[in-house]
Amino acid sequence: MPKPQQEVGDLFVTEEQILIKLLPSNKSASKRIEWFSEGVVTDHNSAAKDIASLVGKLTGKTRLVRGLTLMTDLGADFDTAKSGLHKAVEKAGYDILN
């Protein structure tokens, strides 16, 4: 069995969906969500479950993702730590790269 390729994921969150893009493979997937409202994660368990399942769908057996870069549609000055996104990503089992 070949050694898994390590990748980095970009996690983009809006109030309606999450998008994950893996690099260097350029694989991506999105999912509709209801747990991010007015810049705050309202349900950390659902958020962690959605993040983990979406990354798992993309990685399969040949890719390994350990860290995610967090972004939102709320701009560069938005604090993702205060929003609860950091907690949701850590709960899903990934490191935060920004």
N, C-alpha and C positions, 0 to 999 in steps of 0.2 A: 504494500500500500504506500503510495507516495506521501511525502511529508506535506502537511497542509501549508498553503501559502498564507502569510500574514497580510492582512489588509487593514486599512483605516476606514472608518465610516463617517460620513457627514450626515447628521440628523437635523432636518429642517422641520420646524413645527409651526403650524398655523392653528387657528381656532377650529378649523374644519378637518385638517388632515396632517399626517406625518409623512415625510419622505426620507428615505435612507438611500444614500449612494455610497457604494464601496469603491475604494481606490487601491490599487491600480486597475482593477478589473472593469470598472465602470458599470457594474451591475447596479440596478436601482429598483425600488419598489415603494409603493405608497399605500396608505390605509386611511379611511375616514375615522375620525375620532370624535369623542364628546367630552373628554376629560381636561381640555385646555380652554379656559374661558377668561377673558379680560386679562390675559397675561399671567395666569396662575394655574397650576396643575390642581384640579379639584379632586382627583382620585389617583393617588400614587400607585395603588395596586394595579388598577386597570392600565395606567400608563406604562408601568414596568412590564406587564404582560404583553401589551401591544408592541413595545419596543423589542423585547426579546423574541417574540414570534416573527416579527418582520425581519430582523437580522438573521434569525435561524432559517427563514425561508430563502434568503439570499446566499448564505454561506455554504450549506450542504456539507459534504465530507471533505472538500478540497480547499476550503478557505477558513481562516481563523481571524476573528475580529476581537480585539481586546479593548480598543478605545474608540470613542465617538467624539466628534467635534459638534457642538451644539450651536444652532442658529434658529432665529425666529423671523417672522415677517414684521416684527416690531422695531427693527432698526439696530444699528451697531451699539447704541448706548444702552440697550435693554440688558438688565442684569438677570441672566439665566439662573443664577444661584438663588436669588430671592423668589423666583417664580416657582421653584420646586422641581424644575427640570433636572437639576443635578441629583437630587434625591431619587427621582424616578429612574434615571440612567444607572445610578449605582445599585439600586434595588434590582434592576434587570441584569446586573452582573458585569457591567462594562465600566472602564475608566473614562474620565472626562479629560479631553485633550486641550481644552481652552479655559 
